Amino acid sequence: MRADLHPSSQPECSPGATPALIEALRQRGLITDEGVERVQAAALAHGIAFSIAATRLGVVAEREMARVFAGVLDIPLLARAEYPRPARLPARLNLAFLRRHRVCPVGESETRIRLAMANPQDDIAIAGVRFAIGKDVEPLAALESEIDEYLLAAVGDGASNSGGEPGQGKPLRTGDDIDKLSDHESDAPAIRTAHRLLTQAMDSGASDVHLEPTSDSLVVRYRIDGALQEVEVLSNRWAQAVISRLKLMARLDIAERRLPQDGRIRFTTRGVSLDLRVATFPTLHGESMVLRLLGQHSVSPELESLGLDPHGLQLLRAALDRPHGIVLITGPTGSGKTTTLYAALNAIRSPERKVVTVEDPVEYTLPGVSQLQVKPEIGLTYGAALRSVLRNDPDVIMIGEIRDQETADIAIRSALTGHLVLATLHTNTAAGAITRLLDLGVEDYLLASTLVFAGAQRLVRQLCATCRSTREPTQDEQHALISALGHKTESIKLPRAVGCPTCRGRGYSGRLPIFEALPIGPEEQAAIRQPHAEEALLGLIKQKNRPTLWSHGLNRVVHAETTLEEVLGVVEELGR
């Protein structure tokens, strides 16, 4: 099999691009014919292996490429935990050679040395190590990024800037692909580490990446399902290089480390494009950075698929059927408000309606919808954008967030002039949205005549279906269930998070919304006009026995979808 995969046996292919490898990638759906041509052109231009070019360009994930190599060559796939600790290299091996070929030794016996290889077809690397050590070589499929990390850990700062020279071949294709490969060669560890962290964050479903410096390291944490999880600790020797790389990608001033900075990154990997909001701020031990991942692919979320309670969904749909008025979705950052609004827009958009959004930033693209992103740095604020939108004859307007009196006034005016306005607001409850708008200076009679619906939303973590268990409720918990839901709890057991390999020990997997709906009818309009509008509305909600965030959350607990602790953590017993 090795003879069939020798690069020299197929001169028509770029280095490492043997028919067996390409066919295996195709069979697994990891690459298209167009992708093959793209990678071959870039590999030839840079004089590197096909497999290396494919992973660096993001056409094939590193781990997937390693798995394909392991299968095709019938060799082991090296796990991250199998690298020796502490990292060290035999004195007889040249560091520049190892880095140029992306290989590192990970074990040695009297007769054999185990060699982690990003390209296990590299017979030159195998022959070189065999000659230097005087032992047989056992190739292992491995990830290029993990090899780089191991080599860096083994030699420290001295390994930060070596690497292979670009080939002299004439490029078959110019542009971004060549630039990306050049980036990898210019400062390989920092660039590949930054790329790997972003790719891993996307693969894990993280919403945010936190890079937090300490006195001797850089701690990397991902926010997954609303909770921060430490995933990696980078050596302080090159932590600043990773931060600087990300700042360059965000077009920030890398020399300025004393002041906070904000920027954006457009990141593409494996055909998926992400928009990342970047924020830095100085700390005692250096710059801290937070990156928020925003999907830029087209989505068509359905209201029914969001998991809203049936009664709340029915009330929201009724509000969306109104020809004009304001529909508000409230909640803190990260509560899924924007996703709900996108689903609402998707439900009502049609060729007969002009739908326009004003957002900061545009998180998803919707076909048939005109989407505008505000840019305060050039004077395109929410107010300026909305005034322009009103001159373009829209039927439906979506406002990313009502932040100030100007935006609130324009939303009110738009609803009064026959437009349906959808917007988000940062408040704790649906009734609290009225207080917030009144505080912004909106007249109560105008608000009462234009607001048709207010909804409040939170996200709770969903229990892992594999490992969830149960426990007996306490007396206080029984009382809470009875008062909120009217359940007799003698036979009810509360779900409990356990943790297993499926959920990576967290006990939870994914998130679910809890929702409260406040339709605005004549009684609610009268309550808005009262001096203490929020208290009056809360009284109506209780009187009409409408579901609240608290009661919807407890319903999810009763149905073993989440835990009581999780509901208490996000609702804080509001509406109890």
Order of alpha helices (4+ residues) and beta strands (2+ residues): alpha-alpha-alpha-alpha-alpha-beta-beta-alpha-beta-alpha-alpha-alpha-beta-beta-beta-alpha-beta-beta-beta-alpha-beta-alpha-beta-beta-alpha-beta-alpha-beta-alpha-alpha-beta-beta-alpha-beta-beta-alpha-alpha-alpha-alpha
